[in-house]
Amino acid sequence: MTKEKIPSDLYEALRNAGFQLETQLNEYIHKYMNQKEFAAAASVFKKAHGRLMDLLQEFHETASPHLKTPTKKDVANIAQLVVQVEEKVDVLSDQVAELTESIKKLNSSTPDKKEQTEDLAESPEETAVWDTLKEARRKRLQAMSEAAKSSIESKLGTLSASEKLKGAHLTQLLEMLQGMKKSE
């Protein structure tokens, strides 16, 4: 019995054998797929597969309410609602930013009563006018705050419970702004 010659590098031999097998399989596949019979069989399979997928989708649409699972349409509707909520949140965020800026401008444009009275002694009439202006300013801020709150509530009124949770931080922000206003 003669001993076969063992290659010095077994890994190299396995690699070469793998490449040869891959080449042969690719040639066989290309040869088989280029035949008309294969194309016809693939066409029939594709049509049958399409019908099967339609039946499965129809079955899923029928069974999903009973199984309480979402359908493809349900997921698409939820995605659309999420986009709408994000747009509403952006609008509300812009409105809150505008209100914040207007409050800052009002606070910076109106001098503090103490600063005015340090140099000048006010008469009772001037004090009454000043108090009237301050009260008018407070009422304007309150009206702006109420308008923003009603806008937020009306826009959040159409949302589901989970969507309202996402907008809860806006309500907290509005309450924080109201607290800042009350502390003035």
Disulfide bonds with the S-S distance in Angstrom:
none
